[in-house]
């Protein structure tokens, strides 16, 4: 598994390339609400969702989510509607992708192209009722469970770039000879399993090596064995990572 450079990030813009199909007032009304859809790139379709909220006269704010890329509830506040054209920006996310699209005459869909650098990718959004919140089964606990050794389940998150958070889970076992084995799961990327080649703990110092993704972790187990604080490294970059021990099953 490779932690990818997110492509649905940074500035998004919608602009019409054809005559407006809606009056400005109708378009403004139509853009408010919750939308779900996809961007189609070279690797296939990437799901994302947007919610527009009216914030004044011809002013909108909103949030965007792209869960496979670790983007959840990213706030934006620079939406512009002109006829059937819509523009908005996600300031603070890297990559500077821009959306240009057109609201359908019935206000039910919003479609066009997303550009990022030299790449152009079509997108399509459909208005849909906002889903009710669901329990986050992959949440990182505020505190870990005290314990001894590394055997068990651990969970933490990394922020490889601003605005993106990817959660990792470590499943570790200790053999009869004391040798540690295990694997990592990338919870926000379909639960992809990451093999661990080396897993060691000595005097509280923890080392994880995952050469198949050119990744690794170095950290220190705290006094009560509930957390391992350190750095995740991959592809020449590093980011803080704190693993929290999960309660034992059953």
C-alpha positions as CSV (number, residue, x, y, z in Angstrom):
1,X,0.0,0.0,0.0
2,X,1.3,3.4,-0.9
3,X,0.1,6.5,0.9
4,X,-0.7,8.6,-2.2
5,X,-0.3,12.3,-2.8
6,X,-3.9,13.4,-2.6
7,X,-5.3,14.8,-5.8
8,X,-8.5,16.2,-4.6
9,X,-6.9,19.0,-2.6
10,X,-6.5,22.8,-2.3
11,X,-8.5,25.4,-4.4
12,X,-11.6,24.3,-6.2
13,X,-13.4,26.5,-8.7
14,X,-16.6,26.1,-10.7
15,X,-17.2,28.4,-13.7
16,X,-19.7,28.2,-16.6
17,X,-18.5,27.5,-20.1
18,X,-21.9,28.0,-21.7
19,X,-24.8,30.4,-21.3
20,X,-26.5,30.3,-18.0
21,X,-29.5,27.9,-17.7
22,X,-30.8,29.3,-14.5
23,X,-31.6,32.8,-13.2
24,X,-29.1,33.9,-10.6
25,X,-31.6,33.7,-7.8
26,X,-32.6,30.2,-8.8
27,X,-28.9,29.1,-9.1
28,X,-28.1,30.5,-5.7
29,X,-31.0,28.6,-4.2
30,X,-30.0,25.4,-6.0
31,X,-26.4,25.4,-4.8
32,X,-27.3,25.5,-1.1
33,X,-27.4,22.0,0.3
34,X,-25.5,18.7,0.3
35,X,-23.9,17.1,-2.7
36,X,-22.1,13.8,-3.4
37,X,-20.2,12.7,-6.5
38,X,-16.9,11.6,-8.0
39,X,-13.9,12.9,-9.7
40,X,-12.7,10.6,-12.5
41,X,-8.9,10.4,-12.7
42,X,-6.4,8.0,-14.2
43,X,-6.8,5.6,-11.3
44,X,-10.6,5.6,-11.5
45,X,-13.3,7.4,-9.6
46,X,-12.6,9.2,-6.3
47,X,-15.7,9.9,-4.2
48,X,-16.2,13.2,-2.5
49,X,-18.9,15.3,-0.9
50,X,-19.6,19.0,-0.5
51,X,-22.1,20.9,1.6
52,X,-22.9,24.6,0.7
53,X,-24.4,26.8,3.4
54,X,-25.8,30.3,2.8
55,X,-23.9,32.8,4.9
56,X,-25.3,36.1,3.7
57,X,-26.2,38.0,0.6
58,X,-24.6,36.1,-2.3
59,X,-22.2,34.5,0.2
60,X,-21.7,30.8,1.0
61,X,-19.6,28.8,3.2
62,X,-19.2,25.0,3.3
63,X,-17.3,21.9,3.9
64,X,-15.7,19.3,1.7
65,X,-14.9,15.6,2.3
66,X,-12.8,13.1,0.4
67,X,-12.5,10.2,2.8
68,X,-10.2,8.0,0.8
69,X,-7.7,10.9,0.9
70,X,-8.2,11.6,4.6
71,X,-10.1,14.9,4.0
72,X,-12.9,15.2,6.5
73,X,-15.0,18.4,7.1
74,X,-12.6,20.8,5.5
75,X,-14.1,24.3,5.7
76,X,-14.2,26.7,2.8
77,X,-15.7,30.2,2.6
78,X,-15.2,31.7,-0.9
79,X,-18.2,30.5,-2.9
80,X,-19.4,32.6,-5.9
81,X,-22.6,31.9,-7.9
82,X,-23.2,33.6,-11.3
83,X,-26.2,32.3,-13.2
84,X,-25.6,28.6,-13.4
85,X,-21.9,28.9,-12.7
86,X,-20.4,28.3,-9.2
87,X,-16.9,29.0,-7.9
88,X,-15.4,28.1,-4.6
89,X,-12.0,27.6,-3.1
90,X,-10.5,25.3,-0.4
91,X,-7.7,27.5,0.8
92,X,-5.0,25.7,2.7
93,X,-4.9,22.4,0.9
94,X,-2.0,21.8,-1.4
95,X,-2.2,21.0,-5.1
96,X,-4.4,23.9,-6.1
97,X,-7.1,21.9,-8.0
98,X,-9.8,23.9,-9.6
99,X,-13.3,22.9,-10.5
100,X,-15.3,24.4,-13.4
101,X,-18.9,23.2,-13.6
102,X,-22.4,24.0,-14.5
103,X,-25.6,23.5,-12.5
104,X,-28.3,21.6,-14.4
105,X,-31.5,23.5,-15.2
106,X,-33.4,21.5,-12.5
107,X,-30.6,22.2,-9.9
108,X,-30.2,18.5,-9.3
109,X,-26.7,18.0,-10.6
110,X,-23.4,20.0,-10.9
111,X,-20.8,18.7,-13.4
112,X,-17.8,19.9,-15.3
113,X,-14.0,19.5,-15.1
114,X,-11.4,19.7,-12.4
115,X,-7.9,20.9,-13.3
116,X,-4.8,20.3,-11.2
117,X,-1.6,21.4,-12.8
118,X,-1.7,20.0,-16.4
119,X,-4.3,17.4,-15.5
120,X,-8.0,17.8,-16.4
121,X,-10.5,15.4,-14.7
122,X,-14.3,15.3,-15.1
123,X,-16.4,15.5,-12.0
124,X,-20.1,15.1,-11.3
125,X,-22.1,15.9,-8.2
126,X,-25.7,15.1,-7.4
127,X,-27.9,16.7,-4.8
128,X,-28.8,14.2,-2.1
129,X,-30.1,14.3,1.5
130,X,-27.3,14.7,4.0
131,X,-26.7,11.3,5.6
132,X,-27.1,11.0,9.4
133,X,-23.9,10.9,11.3
134,X,-22.6,7.3,11.8
135,X,-20.4,6.1,14.7
136,X,-16.7,6.4,13.7
137,X,-15.4,2.9,14.1
138,X,-11.9,4.0,13.1
139,X,-11.7,6.9,15.6
140,X,-8.4,7.4,17.4
141,X,-9.1,7.3,21.2
142,X,-8.2,10.3,23.2
143,X,-6.2,8.1,25.6
144,X,-4.7,4.7,25.2
145,X,-5.2,1.7,27.5
146,X,-2.4,1.0,29.9
147,X,-0.6,-2.3,29.3
148,X,2.6,-4.2,29.0
149,X,4.7,-4.8,25.9
150,X,3.6,-4.2,22.3
151,X,1.2,-7.2,21.7
152,X,-2.3,-5.9,20.9
153,X,-3.9,-3.3,18.7
154,X,-2.7,0.3,18.4
155,X,-4.2,3.2,16.5
156,X,-3.0,6.7,15.5
157,X,-3.1,9.2,12.7
158,X,-0.6,11.0,10.5
159,X,-1.0,14.3,8.7
160,X,1.3,14.0,5.7
161,X,0.2,17.4,4.3
162,X,-2.0,20.2,5.7
163,X,-5.7,19.4,5.8
164,X,-5.2,15.6,5.4
165,X,-5.3,13.1,8.1
166,X,-4.8,9.3,7.6
167,X,-5.4,6.8,10.3
168,X,-3.2,3.8,10.9
169,X,-3.7,0.8,13.0
170,X,-1.0,-1.6,14.2
171,X,-1.9,-5.2,15.0
172,X,1.1,-6.7,16.9
173,X,1.7,-10.2,18.2
174,X,4.4,-11.7,20.4
175,X,5.4,-15.3,19.8
176,X,6.4,-17.9,22.5
177,X,10.0,-16.9,21.9
178,X,9.2,-13.2,22.4
179,X,9.6,-12.3,18.8
180,X,7.3,-9.6,17.6
181,X,5.3,-9.7,14.3
182,X,2.4,-7.8,12.9
183,X,1.1,-5.5,10.2
184,X,-0.4,-2.1,9.8
185,X,-3.8,-1.1,8.3
186,X,-4.5,2.2,6.5
187,X,-8.0,2.6,7.8
188,X,-8.9,5.6,5.5
189,X,-7.7,3.8,2.4
190,X,-10.0,0.8,2.4
191,X,-8.2,-0.9,5.3
192,X,-5.2,-1.7,3.0
193,X,-2.8,-4.0,4.9
194,X,0.8,-2.9,5.1
195,X,3.3,-5.8,5.8
196,X,5.9,-5.1,8.6
197,X,9.3,-6.6,8.0
198,X,10.9,-5.6,11.4
199,X,9.1,-4.9,14.7
200,X,11.2,-4.4,17.8
201,X,10.9,-2.9,21.3
202,X,13.9,-2.5,23.6
203,X,13.8,-0.4,26.8
204,X,10.7,1.3,25.5
205,X,12.2,2.2,22.1
206,X,10.0,1.0,19.3
207,X,11.0,0.4,15.7
208,X,8.7,-0.5,12.8
209,X,10.0,-1.1,9.3
210,X,7.7,-1.5,6.3
211,X,10.0,-1.5,3.3
212,X,7.3,-2.4,0.7
213,X,6.0,1.2,1.1
214,X,9.3,2.7,2.0
215,X,7.9,3.5,5.4
216,X,8.8,3.2,9.0
217,X,8.2,4.4,12.5
218,X,10.5,5.2,15.4
219,X,8.9,6.0,18.8
220,X,9.0,5.6,22.6
221,X,6.6,3.7,24.7
222,X,5.4,5.8,27.7
223,X,5.5,4.8,31.3
224,X,2.2,3.0,31.6
225,X,2.4,1.4,28.1
226,X,-0.7,3.2,26.8
227,X,1.0,5.3,24.0
228,X,3.9,5.2,21.6
229,X,5.0,8.7,20.5
230,X,7.3,9.2,17.6
231,X,7.7,9.9,13.9
232,X,6.4,8.1,10.8
233,X,8.8,8.3,7.8
234,X,8.0,7.6,4.2
235,X,9.6,8.6,0.9
236,X,12.1,10.9,2.6
237,X,9.5,12.8,4.7
238,X,8.4,12.4,8.3
239,X,5.4,13.4,10.3
240,X,4.5,13.0,14.0
241,X,2.6,9.9,14.9
242,X,1.2,8.8,18.4
243,X,-0.1,5.2,18.6
244,X,-2.8,4.7,21.3
245,X,-3.3,1.2,22.7
246,X,-6.8,-0.1,22.1
247,X,-8.8,-2.1,24.7
248,X,-8.2,-5.8,24.4
249,X,-10.9,-7.7,22.5
250,X,-13.4,-9.8,24.4
